[in-house]
Amino acid sequence: MEAINTASVYIFSLQGLCLVILGTILGITMGAIPGLTGAMLIALTLPLTFNMDPANAFILLISMYVGAVSGGLITATLLRMPGTPASIMTTMDGYPMARDGRPGRALGLGITASFVGGCISWLFLIMLSAPIAQYSTKLGPFDFFSLVLLALVLIASIGGKSMSRSFFSASLGVLVALPGIDTATGNLRLTFGFEELNGGLKLLPVLIGMFAISQIISDIIRIGDKITIIPVKRKRDMLFKWEDWKKNAINLVRSSVIGTGIGILPGIGANIGSVTAYSTARSLATTEDKKKFGKGSETGIVAAEAANNATIGGSLIPLISLGIPGSVIDAILLGGLLIHGLQPGPLLFQQNPEMVYTIMGSMFVANVFMFFFMILSVRYLARLASIPRGLLMPVILVFCIVGSFALSTRMFDVWTMLFFGLLGFAFERFKIPLAPFVIGFILAPIAEENLLMGLMASNGSYLPIVQQPVSLLFVIVSIGLLSIPLHKRFKLFRG
């Protein structure tokens, strides 16, 4: 009880509340700008916290974390440019809805779903952190490999009408992830003599290229077109009514639980939580609702945003309970704990319980402030969509170049970004979905690493994939998800 009181004093002091406000606003701003990410913001801020009290430092950093994941939905909805990888799925329905003249509705759905997802994951964080984190550590490498296999199968349900194009896009993403060091042998592969490829292609330049640069190219082609200013309805029209709560309650809870569960698994991330919840919502939707997915589905926006914010609380569970980072940002936060002389894991609960409750409390307070700030300011944020292309595109292009270059301070990443921008533009022209490519690119290293770890532990045997119960469950679900659309296509072919 004393630790909770101490944490409350830190958070609700004038300094603590100012840090929450500052961190959340900076996070939202960075998350909303393509090319600038929450990980970059927290990494740049971490050295500035060296002389701060550890509790105040983590109030600021956790608030940035919450704001960055939430802020990505703004440009994802208004410009079809996800500010963060977690907002990839939001573009699929948020942007079509905004383009159809309902940007306020799309943003209101996303903001409310983000808030609910954050609150539900926070409940899991404060009540179930220790037992859930302990269970996640019992999952073996084959379990993680099967989970990635399940996520890859889910790609087929988010790529549009053509399953073949979705799998082509995903397969190409996996192929692009191969250059670098072979995990099994330690030798270089597919680098083609480029030293810059020794460490593989970085996610950020690829992501910015596929989603931002490709859109910039498309907008440049239409630079002479008349720009339609998208009106945003009054703020009260963006708030959920009782009918909205009843309609979306199951989706909100289900997607938040999915996001929390995937956030707990180390290395999976908010983007996978978002795509899994989105795919689940689509598969469980009515026939009429399924037709709306990809064209402005409210169900899709709610599922994606509830899940990606829920991964925040989920990923913090193994971080503070076991010292295992659940995402890139959590890895930076882990370094922050060590820099401030704190040992994450069971010792953190024993020696510095006030830090545990400070992290938990900061997440909740930042989530509440995020909701009200974005609801109140969204009309002004929405004006981004009314800026003429001739003015907006150069500014976004500069941020994209700076964000790609700042990653490793090398021009190779800028050229990579431009290349994948052209590739993304070609994908759009040939109606090949972009999301499966990026998801395949992200999942490939995770699948390879865990498969090799499992094979080393089993002396090269693949049998544990179907012998271990959790892994077998994921495999069965994957086969089931893959066989359903194939069965439908076979029936149509025979008919």
C-alpha positions in Angstrom: 0.0 0.0 0.0 2.9 2.3 0.8 4.3 1.7 -2.7 1.0 2.7 -4.3 0.8 5.9 -2.3 4.4 6.8 -3.3 3.6 6.2 -6.9 0.4 8.3 -6.7 2.4 11.2 -5.2 4.8 11.0 -8.1 2.2 10.8 -10.8 -0.3 13.3 -9.4 2.2 16.0 -8.4 2.4 19.1 -10.6 5.6 17.9 -12.1 4.3 14.4 -12.7 1.1 15.7 -14.4 3.2 18.1 -16.6 5.4 15.2 -17.6 2.3 13.1 -18.6 0.9 16.0 -20.7 4.3 16.7 -22.3 5.1 13.1 -23.0 1.6 12.2 -24.4 1.5 15.3 -26.7 5.0 14.6 -28.0 4.1 11.0 -28.6 0.9 11.8 -30.5 2.8 14.3 -32.6 5.7 12.0 -33.4 3.3 9.1 -34.0 1.2 11.1 -36.4 4.2 12.2 -38.6 5.3 9.5 -41.1 8.9 8.8 -40.7 9.1 9.7 -37.0 8.3 7.0 -34.6 7.8 6.5 -30.9 10.9 4.4 -30.7 12.9 7.2 -32.1 11.4 9.7 -29.7 12.0 7.6 -26.6 15.6 6.8 -27.7 16.4 10.4 -28.2 14.7 11.4 -24.9 16.4 8.7 -22.8 19.7 10.5 -22.5 17.9 13.6 -21.2 16.5 11.6 -18.3 19.8 10.5 -16.9 19.7 13.2 -14.2 16.0 12.9 -13.5 14.4 10.9 -10.7 13.7 7.4 -12.1 10.0 7.7 -11.4 9.7 11.0 -13.2 11.8 9.7 -16.1 9.4 6.7 -16.6 6.3 8.9 -16.3 7.6 10.8 -19.3 8.7 7.8 -21.3 5.6 5.7 -20.7 3.4 8.7 -21.6 5.4 9.0 -24.9 4.8 5.3 -25.5 1.0 5.7 -25.1 0.9 8.8 -27.3 3.0 7.5 -30.1 1.0 4.3 -30.6 -2.3 6.3 -30.5 -1.1 9.2 -32.7 -0.4 6.9 -35.7 -4.1 6.7 -36.5 -4.4 10.4 -37.4 -2.3 10.3 -40.7 -3.4 6.7 -41.2 -7.0 7.9 -41.4 -6.5 11.2 -43.1 -3.7 10.6 -45.5 -3.4 6.8 -45.7 0.1 7.1 -44.3 0.4 5.1 -41.0 2.5 7.1 -38.6 3.5 3.9 -36.9 3.6 0.2 -37.9 0.8 -0.4 -35.5 -1.5 1.8 -37.6 -1.1 -0.2 -40.8 -4.5 -1.9 -40.5 -6.2 1.4 -39.6 -5.4 2.7 -43.1 -7.5 0.0 -44.7 -10.8 1.3 -43.4 -10.0 4.7 -41.8 -8.8 6.3 -45.0 -11.7 5.1 -47.2 -14.2 6.4 -44.5 -12.4 9.7 -44.4 -12.3 9.9 -48.2 -16.1 9.3 -48.2 -16.7 12.4 -46.1 -16.6 10.9 -42.6 -13.2 11.7 -41.2 -14.6 12.7 -37.8 -16.5 9.5 -37.5 -13.4 7.5 -38.4 -11.2 9.4 -36.0 -13.8 9.2 -33.2 -14.0 5.4 -33.6 -10.2 5.1 -33.6 -9.7 7.3 -30.6 -12.4 5.7 -28.5 -11.2 2.2 -29.4 -7.6 3.2 -28.5 -8.8 4.4 -25.1 -10.8 1.3 -24.4 -8.0 -1.0 -25.6 -5.5 0.8 -23.4 -7.8 0.6 -20.3 -8.5 -3.2 -20.8 -4.8 -4.0 -21.2 -4.1 -1.9 -18.1 -6.4 -4.1 -16.1 -4.6 -7.1 -17.3 -1.3 -5.4 -16.4 -2.3 -4.7 -12.8 -4.1 -7.9 -12.1 -2.5 -10.7 -14.1 1.1 -9.5 -14.9 2.9 -12.1 -12.8 1.0 -15.3 -13.8 0.6 -14.3 -17.5 4.3 -13.3 -17.8 5.4 -16.6 -16.2 3.2 -18.6 -18.6 4.6 -16.8 -21.6 8.2 -17.8 -20.7 7.1 -21.4 -20.8 6.4 -21.2 -24.6 9.2 -22.8 -26.6 10.6 -21.7 -29.9 8.4 -24.1 -31.8 5.4 -22.5 -30.2 6.5 -19.1 -31.4 7.2 -20.4 -34.9 3.7 -21.9 -35.0 2.3 -18.6 -33.9 4.1 -16.8 -36.7 2.7 -19.4 -39.1 -0.8 -18.6 -37.9 -0.2 -14.9 -38.4 1.0 -15.5 -42.0 -2.1 -17.6 -42.7 -4.2 -14.7 -41.5 -2.6 -12.5 -44.1 -4.9 -14.1 -46.7 -8.0 -12.6 -45.0 -6.7 -9.0 -45.0 -5.3 -8.6 -48.5 -8.5 -8.0 -50.4 -10.4 -10.3 -52.8 -7.5 -12.2 -54.3 -5.8 -14.7 -52.0 -3.1 -15.4 -54.6 -2.1 -11.7 -54.7 -2.1 -11.5 -50.9 0.2 -14.5 -50.6 2.4 -13.2 -53.4 2.8 -10.0 -51.6 3.5 -11.7 -48.3 6.0 -14.1 -50.0 7.9 -11.2 -51.5 8.0 -9.6 -48.1 9.6 -12.7 -46.6 12.1 -12.8 -49.5 13.1 -9.2 -48.9 13.7 -10.0 -45.2 16.4 -12.7 -46.1 19.4 -10.5 -46.9 21.9 -10.2 -44.0 23.5 -12.8 -41.7 22.3 -16.3 -41.9 21.1 -17.2 -38.4 22.1 -20.8 -38.7 25.6 -20.5 -40.2 26.6 -16.9 -39.3 27.5 -16.3 -43.0 26.3 -13.5 -45.2 23.5 -14.2 -47.6 21.9 -12.3 -50.5 23.9 -9.1 -49.9 25.1 -8.9 -53.5 28.3 -7.2 -52.4 26.6 -4.3 -50.5 28.1 -3.9 -47.1 25.0 -2.0 -46.0 23.0 -5.2 -46.4 25.1 -7.1 -43.9 22.6 -6.2 -41.2 19.6 -6.7 -43.5 17.0 -4.1 -44.6 15.6 -1.9 -41.8 11.9 -1.9 -41.2 11.5 1.9 -41.0 12.7 2.8 -44.5 10.8 -0.1 -46.0 7.6 0.9 -44.2 7.9 4.6 -45.1 8.6 3.7 -48.7 5.7 1.3 -49.1 3.1 3.4 -47.5 4.3 7.1 -47.5 6.5 7.5 -50.6 4.1 5.4 -52.8 1.3 7.7 -51.7 3.4 10.8 -52.4 4.1 9.5 -55.9 0.4 9.0 -56.5 -0.4 12.4 -55.2 2.2 14.0 -57.4 0.6 12.4 -60.4 -2.7 14.0 -59.3 -1.1 17.3 -58.3 -3.4 19.2 -60.6 -6.5 17.7 -59.2 -8.8 19.8 -57.1 -8.4 19.1 -53.4 -11.6 18.3 -51.6 -11.6 19.7 -48.0 -12.8 16.9 -45.8 -15.2 18.4 -43.2 -15.1 17.1 -39.6 -18.3 16.9 -37.8 -18.8 18.4 -34.4 -17.0 16.8 -31.5 -20.2 15.4 -29.9 -20.8 13.5 -33.2 -17.5 11.7 -32.7 -18.3 10.4 -29.2 -19.8 7.0 -28.8 -23.6 6.9 -28.3 -25.3 4.2 -26.3 -26.1 2.4 -29.6 -22.4 2.5 -30.6 -21.3 0.9 -27.3 -23.8 -1.9 -27.7 -22.8 -2.5 -31.3 -19.1 -2.5 -30.7 -18.8 -3.9 -27.1 -17.9 -7.4 -28.1 -15.5 -6.3 -30.7 -13.8 -3.9 -28.3 -13.3 -6.5 -25.6 -12.3 -9.2 -28.0 -9.8 -7.1 -29.9 -8.4 -5.7 -26.6 -7.9 -9.2 -25.2 -6.2 -10.3 -28.5 -3.9 -7.2 -28.4 -3.0 -7.8 -24.8 -2.3 -11.5 -25.4 -0.1 -10.8 -28.4 1.6 -7.9 -26.6 2.7 -10.3 -23.9 4.6 -12.5 -26.4 8.1 -11.1 -26.7 9.0 -9.7 -30.1 5.6 -9.9 -31.7 4.5 -6.3 -31.5 1.5 -4.0 -31.9 1.3 -4.4 -35.6 0.7 -8.2 -35.3 -1.8 -7.6 -32.6 -3.6 -5.2 -34.8 -3.7 -7.5 -37.9 -4.8 -10.5 -35.8 -7.7 -8.6 -34.2 -8.7 -7.1 -37.6 -8.7 -10.5 -39.3 -10.6 -12.0 -36.4 -13.2 -9.3 -36.6 -13.6 -9.7 -40.3 -13.9 -13.5 -40.1 -16.6 -13.2 -37.4 -18.5 -10.4 -39.1 -21.8 -10.9 -40.9 -21.8 -11.3 -44.7 -23.1 -7.8 -45.0 -20.4 -6.4 -42.8 -17.6 -8.3 -44.5 -18.4 -6.5 -47.7 -17.5 -3.2 -46.0 -14.0 -4.3 -44.9 -11.4 -2.3 -46.8 -14.1 0.2 -47.9 -14.7 2.0 -44.6 -15.8 -0.6 -42.0 -16.4 0.7 -38.5 -15.8 -2.8 -37.2 -12.3 -2.9 -38.8 -11.3 0.5 -37.4 -12.4 -0.4 -33.9 -10.7 -3.8 -34.0 -7.4 -2.4 -35.3 -7.1 0.5 -32.8 -8.3 -1.4 -29.8 -5.8 -4.1 -30.4 -2.7 -1.9 -31.1 -3.2 0.1 -28.0 -3.9 -3.0 -25.9 -0.5 -4.3 -26.8 1.1 -1.6 -24.7 -0.2 -3.0 -21.4 0.5 -6.5 -22.7 4.1 -5.8 -23.6 4.8 -4.1 -20.3 3.9 -7.3 -18.4 7.0 -9.4 -19.4 9.1 -6.2 -19.2 8.5 -5.4 -15.6 7.8 -8.9 -14.4 10.6 -10.9 -16.1 12.9 -8.3 -17.8 11.9 -9.4 -21.3 11.0 -6.6 -23.7 7.9 -7.2 -25.8 8.7 -4.7 -28.5 11.4 -2.3 -29.8 10.1 0.5 -27.5 10.1 -2.0 -24.5 13.8 -2.8 -25.3 14.6 0.9 -25.0 12.6 1.1 -21.8 14.6 -2.0 -20.5 17.8 -0.1 -21.1 16.3 2.9 -19.3 15.6 0.8 -16.2 19.2 -0.5 -16.2 20.6 3.0 -16.7 18.7 4.2 -13.7 20.1 1.3 -11.6 16.8 -0.7 -11.6 16.7 -4.4 -12.2 13.6 -5.4 -14.2 11.9 -8.7 -13.2 11.0 -10.2 -9.8 13.6 -8.0 -8.1 11.8 -4.9 -9.3 8.7 -6.0 -7.4 10.7 -6.7 -4.3 13.2 -3.8 -4.2 11.4 -1.0 -6.1 7.6 -1.7 -6.0 6.9 2.0 -6.3 8.5 1.9 -9.8 6.1 -0.9 -10.8 3.1 1.1 -9.7 4.4 4.3 -11.2 4.7 2.6 -14.6 1.2 1.1 -14.3 -0.3 4.4 -13.1 1.5 6.5 -15.8 0.0 4.2 -18.5 -3.5 4.7 -17.3 -3.3 8.5 -16.7 -1.6 9.0 -20.1 -4.3 6.9 -21.7 -7.0 9.1 -20.2 -5.3 12.3 -21.2 -4.7 11.0 -24.7 -8.4 10.4 -25.2 -9.5 13.9 -24.2 -6.7 15.6 -25.9 -7.3 13.9 -29.2 -11.0 14.3 -29.0 -10.7 18.0 -28.3 -8.0 18.7 -30.8 -9.0 16.3 -33.6 -10.8 19.0 -35.6 -7.6 20.9 -35.8 -5.5 17.8 -36.5 -8.0 16.9 -39.3 -7.0 20.1 -41.1 -3.9 18.2 -42.2 -6.1 16.6 -44.9 -7.1 20.0 -46.3 -3.6 21.3 -46.9 -2.9 21.5 -50.6 -0.8 18.6 -52.0 1.8 21.0 -53.3 2.5 22.2 -49.8 1.9 19.0 -47.8 3.9 16.5 -49.9 7.3 18.3 -49.7 7.0 18.6 -45.9 6.1 14.9 -45.5 8.9 13.9 -47.9 11.4 15.8 -45.8 10.2 14.1 -42.7 10.4 10.7 -44.5 14.0 11.4 -45.6 15.0 12.7 -42.2 13.3 9.7 -40.4 15.0 7.2 -42.7 18.4 8.8 -42.5 18.4 9.3 -38.8 17.8 5.6 -38.2 21.5 4.8 -38.9 22.8 8.1 -40.4 23.4 6.6 -43.8 22.1 7.4 -47.2 21.6 3.7 -48.0 18.4 3.8 -45.9 17.1 6.8 -47.9 17.7 5.0 -51.2 16.0 1.9 -49.7 13.0 4.1 -48.8 12.8 5.5 -52.3 13.1 2.0 -53.9 10.3 0.6 -51.9 8.2 3.7 -52.6 8.4 2.8 -56.3 7.6 -0.8 -55.5 4.6 0.2 -53.4 3.4 2.5 -56.2 3.7 -0.5 -58.6 1.8 -2.7 -56.2 -1.0 -0.1 -56.1 -1.1 0.0 -59.9 -1.5 -3.7 -60.2 -3.9 -4.0 -57.2 -1.5 -6.0 -55.1 -2.1 -5.4 -51.4 0.7 -3.6 -49.4 -0.1 -4.8 -45.9 0.8 -8.5 -46.5 4.2 -7.5 -47.9 5.1 -5.5 -44.8 3.7 -8.2 -42.4 5.7 -10.9 -44.2 8.8 -8.8 -43.9 8.3 -8.3 -40.2 7.4 -11.9 -39.4 10.1 -13.7 -41.5 13.0 -13.1 -39.1 10.9 -14.1 -36.1 9.9 -17.3 -37.7 13.4 -18.2 -38.8 15.0 -17.4 -35.5 12.5 -19.5 -33.5 12.6 -22.4 -36.0 16.4 -22.6 -35.8 16.3 -22.4 -32.0 13.8 -25.2 -31.9 15.8 -27.4 -34.3 18.9 -26.9 -32.2 17.0 -28.0 -29.1 15.5 -31.1 -30.9 18.6 -32.2 -32.7 17.2 -31.2 -36.1 13.8 -32.9 -35.6 10.6 -31.1 -36.8 8.3 -33.4 -34.9 8.0 -31.1 -31.8 6.0 -28.7 -33.9 3.1 -31.2 -33.8 4.0 -32.9 -30.6 3.9 -29.9 -28.3 0.3 -29.0 -27.4 0.5 -25.2 -27.8 2.4 -25.5 -31.1 0.0 -28.1 -32.3 -3.0 -25.9 -31.5 -1.6 -23.0 -33.6 -0.9 -25.4 -36.5 -4.4 -26.8 -36.4 -6.0 -23.3 -36.3 -3.7 -22.3 -39.2 -4.8 -25.3 -41.3 -8.4 -24.6 -40.5 -8.2 -20.9 -41.5 -6.4 -21.8 -44.7 -8.8 -24.6 -45.6 -12.0 -22.6 -45.2 -11.5 -20.2 -48.1 -9.9 -23.0 -50.2 -13.0 -25.2 -49.6 -15.3 -22.3 -50.6 -13.3 -21.8 -53.8 -13.4 -25.5 -54.6 -17.1 -25.6 -54.2 -17.5 -22.6 -56.5 -15.2 -24.3 -59.0 -17.3 -27.5 -58.9 -20.5 -25.6 -59.0 
